[in-house]
């Protein structure tokens, strides 16, 4: 889905992903639901804050496959690439930002980014493990 590159667009992306996950059988309050929604919130906020090009939307793709939920957030800004946060260096306590990708790294099973195919920009993705449908989870 496409969302306006505004804080309102980021909030809407987060809410729609939460509703979709619940409809797919990953209920509100479950570990994978809450982690995925937080990841979408962070990646969408980053797309708005760091990947915004005036007049261009950002896109969210949500994929639920056996054993995994994958989130992809695409923006049109190719020159501002995500950098993995160093694990040993926390953000300044009074800083206004700098914790988003550290949070994504902590919540996701794995994450990364790739250039946007056939267009300017990039896609930042994250994957969360889904509990087994059969026994224990």
HELIX and SHEET records of a PDB file:
HELIX    1   1 UNK A    7  UNK A   23  1                                  17    
HELIX    2   2 UNK A   31  UNK A   49  1                                  19    
HELIX    3   3 UNK A  100  UNK A  107  1                                   8    
SHEET    1   A 5 UNK A   2  UNK A   3  0                                        
SHEET    2   A 5 UNK A  58  UNK A  65 -1                                        
SHEET    3   A 5 UNK A  68  UNK A  75 -1                                        
SHEET    4   A 5 UNK A 122  UNK A 129 -1                                        
SHEET    5   A 5 UNK A 110  UNK A 115 -1                                        
END                                                                             
